[in-house]
Amino acid sequence: MKSLKTTLPYNIRYAKSGDLESTKLVITDAGLSTDVLFKSVSAAASDRWQITALGGYVVMYEDNPTEYASASWYYRGGEIVHGVPRFATEDEEAGDGGSLTPGGS
C-alpha cells in the first residue's frame, strides 16, 4: 500500500496494523490496471480488510463488510462489489462514472 500510495494519481488512506504490515505482495507487471492491483491487494489481505473507492480517493480499512454511503465499489477478498453512492449521478448508477473506474488505470 505504501508503494501504491506514492505511485497512483489519487489519495489512498489505509490503516497501518500488524495484520496488514505483515502482508507482502510482489507485483511484477508495472502495466497492471488499478482494478487488478486492488483485487490483488484485497486477495492478499485477511478477510477483515476491504478497499473502498470513494469520490476521488480510496481507503483500506479493517472494517469488512462496512458499507459507505458515498462508495462506488469495494474490493473484498480479491473480488469487486459494486455500490451506488447515495448522491450518484445517472452515469455512476449505471457503473460508468468517476476516474477510479474498475478496469481502468
Residue, then its C-alpha position, 0 to 999 in steps of 0.5 A: m500500500k505504501s508503494l501504491k500510495t506514492t505511485l497512483p494519481y489519487n489519495i489512498r488512506y489505509a490503516k497501518s496494523g500488524d495484520l496488514e504490515s505483515t502482508k507482502l505482495v510482489i507485483t511484477d507487471a508495472g502495466l497492471s490496471t488499478d482494478v487488478l492491483f486492488k483485487s490483488v491487494s484485497a486477495a492478499a489481505s485477511d478477510r477483515w480488510q476491504i478497499t473502498a473507492l470513494g469520490g476521488y480517493v480510496v481507503m483500506y480499512e479493517d472494517n469488512p463488510t462496512e458499507y459507505a454511503s458515498a462508495s462506488w465499489y469495494y474490493r473484498g477478498g480479491e473480488i469487486v462489489h459494486g455500490v451506488p453512492r447515495f448522491a450518484t449521478e445517472d452515469e455512476e448508477a449505471g457503473d460508468g462514472g468517476s476516474l477510479t473506474p474498475g478496469g481502468s488505470 
